[in-house]
C-alpha cells in the first residue's frame, strides 16, 4: 500500500494550517514544508507550535526544503545549511532537502564528484548533531551540476554515510535525466505529471508540473512500479509547481482523484 504525502508547493498559496487540513483529509502520512514560498514559514508561528499542530493532525513533517546549491559548499553555505537544519530540528522535521547547483557551473566530470564529496563531508556533522537526514535531489535539467543519481550513490557509499544522506526520486527529474532507480537509497518520492502535449522534453520546466492523471507523459506509474519492485516502501509526495494547480478551488478533490488514479493504475500493473 502506498503512503502519500503533500509537499507545500502543491498548495503554494495555502496557509500551513490549510496544508495540514488537506493532508489529514486525504489520509496522508505527512507533509513537506518549504522556505521558498511567499507566505511566512509556519504562518509566522513558532517552529514548536508548527510541530504540535502537525501532531494534532496525525501527520509527520517529513522534510523542510531547502538548501539550494548545496554542492557549492562554502563557509556561507555551511551557515545557510546550519540555519535550515536548526529550523528543521525545532519543528520536528525528519530531514532537510538538498538541491544541487543548477546554472551550468560545476558540471564537468571529476569536478561535480569532488564538489559533492566536499559537501557531504561538510554537512554530515551538522546533520548528525540533530539526528536529521539530508535528502539529495538530482535535477534532470541539462544545466544541473548533479543530474545522475548514480553519482550520489557512489559518494554516499564511498564515505559510508548512508545513515545520513538519502535520495529523493523525483519522477519529473528522473524522466528528464534517465538512468537506474536506487530504491534502497531512496527516502522519499516526489510525483508530478506533465500533460501538455506541445512541450518538448528539452523545454519541460517546473511550471509544466501538474497532478498525475491518465494524460501524464512522465511514466509515473512505471517509475513507482520499478521502485516498488526494488523494495521501496517510503512516502510518495505530491510536488506540483504549476500555477494551475496552485489556483484550484478544491485541491483536496483534485489530489484525491490523483491518488485514486495512481492506486488503480498500480493495481492494474500488478494484476
C-alpha positions in Angstrom: 0.0 0.0 0.0 1.3 3.4 -0.9 1.7 6.1 1.8 1.0 9.5 0.4 2.2 13.0 1.4 1.8 16.6 0.2 4.6 19.0 -0.5 3.5 22.5 0.4 4.5 23.5 -3.2 1.3 21.7 -4.4 -0.7 24.2 -2.3 1.7 27.1 -2.6 -1.0 29.7 -1.9 -2.4 27.9 1.1 -1.6 28.5 4.8 0.3 26.0 6.9 -2.9 25.1 8.7 -4.7 24.6 5.4 -1.9 22.3 4.2 -2.3 20.2 7.4 -6.1 20.0 7.0 -5.8 19.0 3.4 -3.2 16.3 4.1 -5.2 15.0 7.0 -8.4 14.8 4.9 -6.5 12.8 2.3 -5.2 10.3 4.8 -1.6 11.3 4.2 1.2 10.3 6.5 2.9 13.6 6.4 3.8 16.9 4.7 6.9 18.6 3.3 7.5 22.2 4.2 9.3 24.9 2.3 11.2 28.1 3.0 10.8 29.4 -0.6 7.1 30.3 -0.6 5.6 33.7 -0.4 3.9 33.1 2.9 5.8 33.3 6.1 7.1 29.9 7.3 4.6 28.2 9.7 2.2 31.2 9.1 4.5 33.2 11.4 4.1 30.8 14.4 7.0 29.2 16.2 8.6 26.0 15.0 7.5 24.3 18.2 3.9 25.3 17.5 4.2 24.0 14.0 5.4 20.7 15.3 2.4 20.5 17.7 -0.1 21.3 15.0 1.2 18.6 12.7 1.0 16.1 15.6 -2.6 17.2 16.3 -3.5 16.2 12.7 -1.7 12.9 13.0 1.0 14.0 10.5 4.8 13.8 10.3 6.9 16.7 9.0 8.8 14.6 6.5 11.2 17.3 5.4 12.0 21.0 5.3 13.1 22.5 1.9 15.6 23.6 1.0 19.4 24.3 0.9 20.0 25.4 -2.7 23.3 24.8 -4.5 24.4 22.7 -1.5 27.2 21.2 -3.6 28.9 24.6 -3.8 30.0 24.2 -0.2 31.5 27.4 1.1 31.6 28.8 4.6 28.5 30.8 3.7 26.7 27.7 2.5 27.6 25.9 5.8 26.0 28.7 7.7 22.9 28.6 5.5 22.6 24.9 5.9 23.1 25.1 9.7 20.2 27.6 9.9 17.8 25.3 7.9 18.9 22.3 10.0 18.1 24.2 13.2 14.6 25.1 12.0 14.0 21.6 10.9 15.1 20.3 14.3 12.9 22.8 16.1 9.8 21.8 14.1 10.4 18.1 14.4 11.2 17.5 10.7 12.8 14.3 9.8 15.0 15.6 7.0 16.1 18.6 5.0 16.2 18.9 1.2 19.5 19.5 -0.6 19.2 20.9 -4.1 22.3 21.0 -6.4 23.6 24.0 -8.3 21.6 24.5 -11.4 23.2 27.1 -13.5 25.6 25.2 -15.7 28.6 25.6 -13.3 30.3 22.6 -11.8 29.1 20.0 -14.3 32.4 18.7 -15.5 33.4 15.1 -14.9 35.5 14.9 -11.8 34.6 18.4 -10.7 31.0 17.5 -9.8 32.1 14.4 -7.9 34.7 16.3 -5.9 32.2 19.1 -5.1 29.6 16.5 -4.0 32.1 14.7 -1.7 33.2 18.0 -0.1 29.6 19.0 0.6 28.7 15.6 2.1 31.7 15.8 4.4 30.8 19.3 5.5 27.1 18.6 6.0 27.5 15.3 7.8 28.4 16.6 11.3 25.7 19.2 11.1 23.0 16.7 10.3 24.3 14.1 12.8 24.2 16.7 15.6 20.4 16.9 15.1 19.7 13.4 14.0 18.5 14.6 10.7 18.8 13.2 7.1 19.9 15.1 4.1 17.7 14.4 1.1 19.6 14.9 -2.1 17.6 15.6 -5.2 19.4 15.3 -8.5 17.7 17.6 -11.1 17.2 16.4 -14.7 17.9 19.7 -16.4 20.9 19.6 -18.7 22.5 22.6 -16.9 22.4 21.0 -13.5 25.6 20.1 -11.7 24.1 16.9 -10.3 21.8 15.0 -12.7 22.9 11.4 -12.1 21.6 9.6 -9.1 24.5 7.2 -9.6 27.0 9.9 -8.7 25.1 10.4 -5.4 25.1 6.7 -4.5 28.8 6.4 -5.3 29.6 9.3 -3.0 27.4 8.0 -0.2 28.9 4.6 -0.4 32.5 5.9 -0.6 32.1 7.9 2.6 29.9 5.4 4.4 27.2 8.0 5.2 24.1 6.1 4.1 22.6 6.8 7.6 22.9 10.5 7.0 22.1 11.0 3.3 19.3 9.6 1.1 18.0 10.2 -2.4 14.9 12.0 -3.5 13.4 10.2 -6.5 11.6 12.9 -8.4 9.6 11.4 -11.2 9.8 14.6 -13.3 13.6 14.9 -13.0 14.1 11.2 -13.4 12.2 11.3 -16.7 14.5 14.1 -17.9 17.8 12.6 -16.7 17.1 8.8 -17.1 19.3 6.2 -15.5 18.6 3.5 -13.0 16.5 3.8 -9.9 18.0 3.2 -6.5 15.2 2.1 -4.2 17.5 1.1 -1.3 19.0 4.6 -1.2 15.6 6.4 -1.7 13.8 8.0 1.3 11.0 9.8 -0.5 9.4 10.0 -3.9 8.1 13.2 -5.5 5.4 12.8 -8.0 4.0 15.3 -10.6 2.8 14.9 -14.1 3.3 16.7 -17.4 0.2 16.6 -19.6 1.0 19.4 -22.1 1.5 17.5 -25.4 3.0 20.6 -27.1 6.1 20.9 -24.9 9.3 19.0 -25.8 11.3 17.1 -23.2 14.1 19.7 -23.5 11.7 22.6 -22.8 9.9 21.0 -19.8 10.2 23.2 -16.7 8.7 23.2 -13.2 5.8 25.3 -14.4 4.6 22.3 -16.5 4.3 20.1 -13.5 0.7 19.2 -12.6 -1.0 16.4 -10.8 -0.7 12.9 -12.1 -3.6 11.6 -14.3 -4.2 9.5 -17.4 -2.6 12.1 -19.7 0.8 12.0 -17.8 3.8 11.9 -20.1 6.4 11.1 -17.4 5.7 7.5 -16.8 4.9 8.0 -13.1 3.2 4.6 -12.8 6.1 2.7 -14.4 8.6 4.6 -12.1 6.6 3.8 -9.0 6.4 0.2 -10.1 10.2 0.0 -10.6 10.8 1.5 -7.2 8.2 -0.8 -5.5 9.6 -3.9 -7.2 13.0 -2.9 -5.9 11.7 -2.8 -2.3 10.9 0.9 -1.8 8.2 1.4 0.9 8.5 5.1 1.7 6.2 8.0 1.2 5.0 9.3 -2.2 4.7 13.1 -2.0 2.8 15.3 -4.5 5.0 18.2 -5.7 3.2 20.2 -8.4 4.7 23.5 -9.4 2.1 24.6 -12.0 0.1 27.8 -11.2 -3.0 25.9 -12.5 -2.7 23.6 -9.5 -2.0 26.4 -7.1 -5.2 28.1 -8.2 -7.5 25.1 -7.8 -10.6 26.0 -5.8 -10.8 22.4 -4.4 -7.3 21.0 -4.1 -8.5 18.2 -1.8 -10.7 16.7 -4.5 -8.1 17.1 -7.2 -5.4 15.4 -5.1 -7.9 12.6 -4.1 -8.6 11.9 -7.8 -4.8 11.8 -8.5 -4.3 9.4 -5.6 -7.1 7.2 -6.8 -5.6 7.2 -10.3 -2.2 6.2 -9.1 -3.6 3.5 -6.8 -5.8 2.0 -9.5 -3.1 2.2 -12.1 -0.6 0.5 -9.8 -3.1 -2.2 -9.1 -3.7 -2.8 -12.8 0.0 -3.2 -13.4 0.3 -5.7 -10.5 -2.7 -7.8 -11.7 
